Amino acid sequence: MKKLLLLLILFSMQQVAWAQANCPIIPLPAAYKNTPGSFTIDAQTNLFVGQPELYPIANFLQREILKHTGMTIPILTRQAKNTISLELKKAKNARPEAYYLAINASGTQISAAAPHGVFNGVNSLLQLIRQAPVQAKNITLSGWEITDAPALAWRGVMLDESRFFFGKETVKEILDWMAFYKLNRFHWHLTDTPGWRLEIKSYPRLALVGGVGNHGNPDVPAQYYTQEDIKEIVSYAAERFIEVIPEIDMPGHAAAANRAYPEFSGGGSERYPEFTFNPGKEETYGYLTRILKEVDVLFPAKKIHLGGDEVHFGNKQWQTNQAVQQLMQAQKLPDLKAVEFYFIQRMTDSLSKLNSKILAWDEVVSAALPVKNTIIFWWRHDQPQQLKLALEKGYQTVLCPRIPFYLDFVQDSSHFSGRRWKGDYSSLEKLYNFSTAAFPGIITEKNKNLVAGIQAALWTETISSKKRLEFMLFPRISALAEAAWTPPGSRNFGTFKTRLTKHLELYRQQDIYFYNPLQPASRPEVIDIFENKPIE
């Protein structure tokens, strides 16, 4: 009897592994099964749209099918044979991103309680379509029944364009792949020491002067996004149900802004000159508030990231700055850390008046910020106490620890270019297997609802070319997606690699230069000409 039971358990485990390895969708759905029959997309196939608000999603599906297969699928407002149907269906306690997808001989059905869910279902369908062969201008899909919803609400990618500027076509390509993998937050690092990349009408020199140069060459002509560019990209992202969240770094990492408007500089240090804004001048707060007001108009997500990190790199001159010293006396601020927090609190007040959420790196956790209106980004993996404090204070928190979520870290032990942390690096497997269960005593049953989600960060100190950007992002973006969407108990790195094989082929079709974890030697590391920066 025991032997029979053991055999049944082993058989069941084999069945689960087989199903995981053969489900071609990344991230792996919550529940899925192969069903009898198949559905053929051909010249007679059409799209049925159940509600008018789904027309933009149907048009997105049309365009993607045309782009990748050359087939045209018309939209109908009535049910017919050979139909892909998109419908909203009310369901009690249904989550906005959840969806149902069924493919069988009679047609394909995608339904959800909200348009975002329908869009997620459309991207699962697109993954199946793009992995199926086109034969005689027809595509035949196997039968599937999928019921799906994400494990985490915040599933983000950050791109640093201050250090190197890539332009809106590259940004759109990243947004396309984010949508394909159901990632939904694009954090855009637009200002830092190397360059200011955003047009501000009130202060045009920010882009025209602050936008000059990059991490490798201080004399490169100004590169930045006009406000029309921003409008275009934000609209493009919104069509894909992706929020675009700008980062306007302060009070540190301000050297590019200070080149443009030096009257607001708080100085710096020998290594980091003109690194800070001046927290002692009242005019500084008016200047930055006017900037944030324009940013708030450009980015309707109502979320602005203020940075707030690494201020100690360049606040040395605060010790001798007369305005800062007067501020410390007037406000009874005991040290420069207190000055830093005073500054952040003033700027969060400005954002609160704009009805915008305040986002910041984990250095600000000890400041008195509005709990309900603040999201903390825990990035210092070597300082778990910062995560613990953020959760204890009740902040919503996004997990983005350097290991494994910083994509400027090397991804293979043989790679040369990129960062390491005491020899450690961000492999595909580490990223894929990330789990909040790795923080016992910090993330608990009581506070786990404060963990908004996870985010990967593509810092660009060693990434100046699109080819290297692709090499560092792909296929780690797919592992990120599954780590964010699929609960740890349903993940298996071995079967993920099997499913990844066809996705690598999709990258080849799109002429993406990706790292191949299955055959590392087949894709040599891309090394741009800039030396590694020291780890701080």
DRENKOLTOR-436040 format. One record per atom (N, C-alpha, C): x, y, z. Coordinates in steps of 0.02 Angstrom, whole numbers, plus 50000, padded with zeros to 5 digits. Layout:
% residues N
XYZ...
***
This chain:
% residues 536
500414994050000500005000050000500435006350000500975006150043501425011850046501775012949979501975007349947502295007949882501825011049830501195008949832500695011649786500595019049797500555021049861500475028049877501075032149853501675029449863502275032849841502285033549765502075028349730502055028649657501555033949633500985034349667500475039349650500745046449661501105047349716501395053949730501915055749677502345050949660502855052249609502545053749541502015049949525501665051149462501355058049461501045059949517500745066649521501265072049513501845071149545502385076149539502635076549467502685070849434502905070849364502405074449319501755073449334501235076749295501275084349303501385086549366501445093749378502055096549341502615093149346503225095449313503125095649237502785090449210502665090449137502225096249117501695097549156501245103049140501615109749143502025110749195502405116949201502885117749142503225112549124503705112949070503375114149002502745112248996502405112748931501915118548927501835122248982501425128348978501865133948951501725136448892502195141048859502155148248883501735149548933501615156448954502085158249012502405164049006502805167149059502495173949073502315175249136502395171149196501885165449198502085160149233501655154249238500995156049270500435154249238499775156049265499615152549331499125155249367498935152349431498635145449424498205144549374497895138049360497835137149285498025131349260498015130249188497975122849173497675121249116497655114349095497545114049020497855109048989497715107548919497005104748913496665106748860495985104248849495945101248779495455096848767495385093748701495255098948646495445097248587495295101448529495815106948520495715110748467496175116248451495785121648415496095127548410495775133248377496245135948324495995136748264496395139248208496215146448191496725150648192496645157548170496795157848096496295159948057496375160147984496035166347956495935166447892495655172447860494935173747881494595168847909493905169747930493835171648004494395171648041494365173148112494205180548123493805181948174493645188848191493675189848266493655196148286493665198048357492975200548377492705197748431492085200248459492245204248522491975210248526492085214548584491425215548621491405213248683490785213348720490575220148745491045224548759490895231148786491335236448752491065242448742491435247648706492115249248737492185248848804492825250648835493385245748818493205240148786493715235248768493975236248697493695241048661493925242248592494665243748587494945248048632495665249348627496085242948637495865238548680496225232248691496165227748630495575227548600495485223648540495925226248483495965232848478496395235848426497125234248439497325234348503498015232448521498145225248498497675220748511497755213748490497795213248414497375216848379497405216948306498095218948281498355224448308499005227048286499565222148301499545219048359500075214348377500055208148332499465205648317499405199848272499655201748202499475207648178499715209848113500475210548113500745213548165501465214748170501865208348169501625203148205502025197248214501845191448168501255191748137501055186248093500855188548023500725194948015500485197447950499745196347940499385193547989498675192047981498255197948005497695199047973497225204347992496595201148019496395203348079495805200648113495305206348123494725206248090494235211748098493865211348165493625217148187493235217548249492485217548231492105213248264491385212948256491045214548322490425216748317490035218148378489505212748390489565207348355489105201748365489505195248366489245190448403489575183948406489525180348339490035176748322490045172948259490495166848270490515162548219490965156848223491685159148214492145154948236492855156248228493045163148257492865164148321492925170748352493385170648412493765176048419494115177648481493695182848516493425181348574492975185948608493295188948670493195195448678493425199148737492815201848773492735200148837492135202148873492295203848945491925208648971491925210149042491365206249075491525202749128491035198949165491115200349239490585202749270490615204349341490695197949382491105198549433491205192849478491335195549548491055192449597491125194749666491855194349688492105199849717492785200249743493325198949690493155200049627493635198849573494175204349575494785202249562495345207049560495415210049491495585216549486495605219849421496065216649369496605213449392497085210549345496965203249330496475200249364496325193149353495965192149286496055186249255495725184849192495595177349183495175175949136495025169049117495135168449042495505163249021495635162048950495465154848934495045153848884494865147148862494955146748786495305141548764495415140348692495165133348677494705132848630494455126248609494225126748537493935121348513493745120948442493225126148422492825128448470492295133148454492525140448455493125141748481493365148648482493835149848540493995156248550494415158448605494045163748645494035162848710493675167448753494155170348805494145176948811494505180448865494005184648902493955183548967493485187449008493815189549073493575195049100493845197649163493335202549191493445204449254492995209249285493175216449267493785217549242494025224249226494445224049163494505229749127494905229849066495635227649076495935229149133496625227049144496685219449142496205216149171496205208849168496145206249097495705209249058495635207248988496305208248951496635213848965497285215148933497795209748952497805207749014498265202349034498105195948997497465194448990497275188548952497485188948879497425194948850497645195948781498395194548774498795196448823499505195248818499675187848826499295184248866499385176948868499225173948801498685176248770498505173748703499055175448653499325181548657499855183548610500475179148618500625177248680501205172848690501085166148655500475163548660500315157248626500345158048551500085163548526500085164748453500805165348427501215169148462501885170448437502345164348441502165159548483502565153448487502305147848442501725148948411501445143848367501685144948295501815139648259502045140448189501485142948144501665146948094501185149248043501245144447985500695141047970500685136147915500125137847867500315138947804499825140847752499415146847775499755151747806499435157847831498925156547886498965150747918498525149147974498945147848037498655149048095498975147448159498505143148199498735137248219498315132748259498575132648331498115134248377498275134448448497985128348483498375125248526498135119748567497595122248615497185117648639496665119448687496965120948756496745126448786496955128348853496365131148892496395130148957495935133649002496355136549059496335143149065496785146549112496375151349155496475150849220496195155649268496795158649304496855165349302497495168249321497405174849358497885176349402497925182649438498625183249467498865189449477499555190349501499625189349576500205187049597500355186549668500495193449698500835197749660501025204349685500735209849640500545215349671500235220849633500755225049596501335226249628501845230549598502365226049565502415226549499502885222549461503265227249414503835229549438504145235349407504815234249374504975238849329505635239449297505845246749302506455247949325506735254649326507275255349273507265260849236507775262349186508115268949204508765268849209509175274749221509385277649154509115283649138509325287049077509715293449091509875294749154510305300449168511015298949145511255292949160511945291349145512055290449070511605286749038511615286248965510905286748939510825290348885510165291848857510035287148799509465283748800509315278648749508765280848700508335285348721507835287948675507175284148677506665287348649505985284848660505835278348623506165276948568506025270548534506265264648577506835265448609507075260148654506605259548714506385265148741505915264948797505275261348777505025262748718504415259448695504515251948687505095249848664505235242748658505235239448727505525242748777505505240048845504785239548869504385244748856503685244548876503305238948842503465237548779503155231948743503285225348779503915224248797504085217948830503805217748901503775223348934503455223549000502725221348995502365223948946501665221948936501615214548920502065212248877502065205148857502125200648918502515202848968502625198849028502215201249088501725205549075501245207849127501585211749183502115215349167502425220049214502065226749208501985230249263501505235849261501755242549290502385243049310502645249449335503315250849301503355256649268503975258849236504245264849274504765263649313505095268749355505655271749312505615278249300506045281549251506525286249288507155284349293507665288249328507925293549279507655299649283507765304649232508265310049252508435310549316508895315749337509415312749385510035314949377510585312649419511185316949401511755315349429512365319249417512555319749343512535314249304512765314849234512315319049190511645318949200511225322649154510505323349178510195328849159509475330149172509115329049106508645324249105508365321949041507635323749030507395328949062506685330649058506595338249048506235340148996506095347248984505635349949038505845355549069505425359149117505345366249089504725368049072504605374549040504815380349086504705379649151504865385149197505615386249202506005381149190506725381549197507055377849138507065381149079507295377749018508025375649020508445378949061509155377149063509255370249094508775367749132508845361049160508995355949106508615356249051508725351548996509285353948949509285360448934509755363048884510475363048909510565364248973511235364249003511345357949044510865356249088510925350249129510905343849089510625344249028510595338348985511215337048944511715341448951512355340448915512775335148951513065330648911513515325648940513175319248960513585314248975513335307949003513885305049048513795299049069514255295949117514955295049089515015294649024515665293448994515985299548962515575304648946515825310348909515435316648930515755321248965515385327248988515215332148933515445330948872515345335748818514835333648766514505327948776513985325848729513425331148727513205333248668512665338248665512045336048704511665340848725511095339648769510625334348740510455329548782509975324248764509435324148819508815324748797508265324948845507605323648810507095322448850506415321448824506035328048828505745330048772505295335848773504645333748808504255338648825503615337048857503155333448809503215334748745502825331048696503055323748693503705322548698503965315748702503665312048762503675315448819503405312348880502675310648871502295315148844501575313948832501485307748789501895307148737501845301448691502015294848727502545294848766502755288648800502255286748855502025291648893501535290248945500895287248915500675290048858500085287348824500205280248799500795279148772500985272548747500965267448803501235269448861501245264948919500535263748945500125268948948499445268348974499035263448932499145263548866498805258748823498985251548842499565250748872499805244148894499715243048969499315247349001499155246849072499785247049116500245251349095500875252449132500885259549158500985260349223501085267049251501805269149241501905275449222502575278249216502695282849275503225281449313503365284949374504045288349368504065294949366504705298449359505085298949425505745299049420506155300449479506525307049468506405311649513506755318149514507165318149578507805316449571508225314949629508385321349669508315320849735508465326349781508535323649852508875326849897509285332849886509985331449858510165324949851510805323249821510725321549747511255319349716511265317649645511015323449602511175329549622510885335549591511375339449548511955336549532512475340349498512255342949429511865339049392511645341249326511195347349332510735347249380510295353049391510705359049413511215357849455511615363349480512055366449427512235362649375512585365749318512135370849284511495369449282511025373849249510825379849292510715378649356510495383949402510925383549466511545386049462512005385349518511785389049581511325393849574511105397649633510735393349684510535387249664510175382849710510615377049735511265377349720511715371949739511895372349813511925366649844512165366149913512875363749917513215363349860513905361149859513965353549860514575351249874514685344049873515295342149914515685337549887516295335249920516835334749865517435332749886517975332349837517795327449781517515321849799517355316749750516705318049713516245321349747515575322649719515425330149721515735334049678515625341349680514915343349659514675348649689514015351449674513475346049675513515341849725513095335849727512395337049753512305342449793511655343249828511315349849809510655349849821510295356149823510415359449891510275365849895510405369549957509775369550001509785365750056509195365450099509115371550144509625375850145509595381750188509275387750156509185387650089508895393350054508145392050042507735396450064507015395550055506845395349980507235398949940507095399049868507165392149837507575387849866507665381049840507005377249839506615378049891505995374249897505475376749846505465383249833505015385849781505215383449712505865383649700506145381249636505965373949623506095369649671505955362549662505205361049661504815364849698504085363849697503805365549629504055370949598503815372649530503995367149480504585364149489504775358549446504295352749456504165351049519503725345349533503015346549508502795352649508502125354149482502085352449408502605354149370502605352349299502655344749290503075341649330503135334349326502475330949341502125333449390501475330649409500975330949351500995336349313500545337049256500735332049201501385330849192501615326549137501495319149150501475317249214501435310249233500805309049274500265306749243499615306149278499575300549329500105296649339500085291349389500005294049459500135300549469500095303649535500585300249584501165298749558501705295849599502365298949573502755301949618503395304749599503925302249648504465299649621505015297049661505505302749674505635304049737506085309549755506805307249768506945300949759507625298549772507765298449847508135303449870508295303949941508875299549963509245296849915509775291949931510465295149929510925292149966511645293449961511835300849969511435304550008511555311750016512235312950048512455308450091513095309250127513695309250080513605306750018514155306949971514405314149960513945318949960514135325649940513825331249980513715330250046513435335650087513965338850133514585337750118515125340250161515095347850169514935351350114514935358650116514345361550155513865357350172513335359650216513625361850284514175358750302514485360250367514725367550372514875370450314515135377250314514685382150276514135379550248513675383950211513285388150261513315394650253512995399150302512245398150306511915397350249511195396450249510995390050283511375384750272511225378350304511335378850379511865382150400512005382850471511455386950505511215392050472510665396050499510035391950505509915387750455509325383250458509375378550518509965375750529510055371050585509915374450651510135380650657510005384350720509275385950727508955388350673508255390450678507795384550691507935378750661507495372950667507745367950719508295369750753508595365350805508735358350777509085358350720509265352050687509965350150711510045344350742510675342750775511245340750729511095338250669511625335850625511395336150552511845334150507511685334650436511145329650415511095323950450510555319150435509875322450450509835326250503509225329850519509055335050467509575338350440509475343150385509185339550324509475333850308509235329750252508495328050260508305325750319507605323850332507145329950330507385335650355506995341850351506835343450278507355342950236507255344250165506735339550135506805333050148506345328150120505635329450144505565331150207504895332550233504575338650199504985343750186504725349650151504485347850081504875343750046504685342049978504105337149976504045332750026503465328350028502835332450042502895337850080502325342350090502085345150023502575346949980502395349649914502025344449873502265338149875501935332949837501245331349865501185331449931500535330049962500015335149940500215341449932499755346649909499545345549837499945341749800499775340049731499365333549728499205330749786498855324349790499245318749756499915319149763500355314149733500665310049787500755303649774501115299349821501855300849819502175300049877502895301249883503245294549881503715293749835504115287649830504845289549844505205285149879505905286749895506275280349913506945280749909507375275149928507385274350004507645268750027507565266950098507945271350146508385275850122508725280550168508245285050205507645286150177507185291050208506735287950261506815281450275506355278050320506305281350388506855284150413506855287150479506565294150480506425297050422506115303650420505365302850436505065308350456504355308250474503935309750412503835304750371503445305550309502735302850320502245305350281501555303050290501485295650271501305291550318501315284350308500845282150251500245284950250499755282750200499925285250130500375289950125500505293050060501215291750035501575287150067502285286050051502405278750033502815277649982503035270949963503795270749968504055266050006504775265350016505045259949970505625261249941505975256449898506585253849935506535247649959507095244749996507595241749946508195244849943508695242949893509345240249923509475242049986510115240050016510055233150048510215228150009510115221250031510525219550092511065223450104511485222250162511235225850224510665229250218510375232750275509645230750284509525224550305508835222250314508465226150368508845229550412508515233450464508115239150434508315241550375507935246850342507255244250319507245238250293506605235050274506175233950336506475231550389506115230250451505795236650478506185242150477505925248450502505365251150458505445250550393504915252850347504255249350362504275242850371503665239050384503395240450454503845241250502503615242850570503255249650572503475254350531503165260850529502535261050486502395255450452501775254950413501815257350342502425258250315502485260550246502355254950196501995256450142501995252050085502705251650058502935245750041503635244850023503705240649961504135242949916504315239149856505015236149869505075229749857505715226249868506125226449804506715229449809507165229649751507895229049774508045224149817508735223549842509225222349786509825225349793510335224949740510435217749716510505213149765510525206049748509845203249764509435201349714509615200049644509325204949593509075210849615508665214849571509025220549535509665221649549510025226749511510325223549449510075225549392510275222349330510925225049301511245229649336511925231649317512435226849346512225222449392512665217249418512745211749365513325208749363513435203349314512955197649328512815193749277512335188249284512645181349277513295181149267513645174749260514335175649291514595170249322515235170649357515815172349310515725170949246516265172249198516255179349170515725183149185515665189849156516125194749191516355199549152516845204349176516535211149191516105213549147515865220349151515215220649191515205224849242514625225349285514845224649358514375225449401514535225649472514485218649504514815218049560514765212249605514735215049676514485211049721514465212949792514815207449832515445208849850515845203949886515845197249849515905197749783515915191849740515235189549716514705191949748514035189649730513775193649670513295190749635513025193949576512295191849567511975194549515511255193649505511115188849448511135182449464511005177449413510265176849398510115173749342509425172549323509075168349376509425163349402509115158949451508965162549517509425166749540509305170549601508695175049593508665178349536508095182849523507445178849520507455173349486506855169249478506605166649545507055164549588506865161249651506745166149708506785172649696506685177449750506005176449782505995176649849505375175649886505395179749950504825182449969504775186150032504885181550092504845174950081504965170150135505695170350157506125173650118506835174150136506965179050192506435182250217506505187350269506095185650330506215179850361505835177850420505955182750477505425184450512505485189250566505455196450544505515197550478505455204350451504805205050412504715200650362504075200350327503675194650359503115196450389502715191750428502005191550403501605187050430500895186750413500555193350429500785196650481500475202750504500605208650457501215208950427501375214850387501475213450313501375207250291501525205650221501085209550172500515212050196500095216050152500405222850136500925224750174501275231050159501785230250103501945224150085502415222950029502025223849964502135229549931501765231049870501975226549813502615224749811502855220649756503605220949750503855219449690504575219349677504725223349614505365225249608505575229249551506315228049536506465227449472507165226949450507395233849427508045235249436508325241749419508895240949369508825244249312509335244049261509735250649264510235250649309510695256349314511195255849256511445261549233511795261349169512515264049172512845263749230513555265849232513975262049180513825255649169514215251749122513805249749061513265253449048512825251848991512745258148949513115258648895513055264548852512745262848784512695256448768512425254448703511775250548711511365250748661510745246948663510895239448665511415237348632511585230148631511745227648701512125231548739512275229448808511655229948852511245235048841510625235548879510205229248870510155226948808509775220848794510085214848829510745214448827511105208748856510985208448932510935214148964510835214249036510105213449056509645214949011508925214549026508605207949008508835204948953508525198748928508985192848940508745187348969508045185848985507855187249058508265191249094508095192449164507415195649172507175199349122506515202349127505965196949133506075191249101505575185849105505585182549174506185181749204506225179049271505915183749322506025190249312505715195249355504955194549352504685193849292503965193449284503675187449321504005181749317503745175949351503835176449427504385179449449504485180549521503945185049550503705189849510503195194549534502485191849528502355187749479501675185449464501505178849498501975174249498501835167349516502075165949588501655163249632501875161849701502465157049702502905157649753503505153449756503355145949752502805143749783502645136649783502475133849715502315138249668502135136049600502705136949551503285139349574503845140549530504335134749532504655133549476505175128449470505675130849418506285132149439506775135149393506935130349336506935123949349507085119149296506575119349240505935119249258505425119449206505375126449175505545131649214505565138349185506065138649128506655135649137507165135749084506915132149022506525126849032506245123348975505765127848937505335131348974504855135948941505205141948911505775143848940506135149648916506415148648846506525142348826506835140948761506475144448704505815143948703505435147048648505445154648654505505157248715505535164548722506205167148698506735163348706507375165348677507325165848601506925161448572506815161748499506445168148480505975170248523505625176548510506115182448512506595182148558507095187448560507505187548496507675181548471508055181148408507655184348351507015182748350506585185448296506565193048299506615195848359506595203148367507295206248364507795202148348508485204448341508745207448406508555204348462508805206348528509435202348544509945205848568510565202448588510505200648662510295194548677510155192348745510705187748771510745187348837511165182348870510795175648867511135170448846510825163848841511055159548900510625158748951510835154749010510875147348994510575145148939510585138148920511225136348883511505141248847512135140348811512545146748817512835148148875513165154548887513685156348835514055151548810514585153048762514315155348695513685154048682513395155948617513285163348610513275166848666513165174048665513695177448708514255179448679514785182648719514535188948753514835190248811514655196248849514785202548809514315207148811514415213748780514755218248832515325221048813515695225448858515745232348826515425237348857515505244148835516165246948863516365252648841517055254848853517165258048920516645258548962516705262349023516875257749082517355259849122517585255749178517055255149232517105249849271516645248949327516745254449379516195256749407516225261549462516305257649527516665260349576516745256749639516085255949675516005250449711515405249049749515405253249812514855256849821514805261249880514425257549935
***
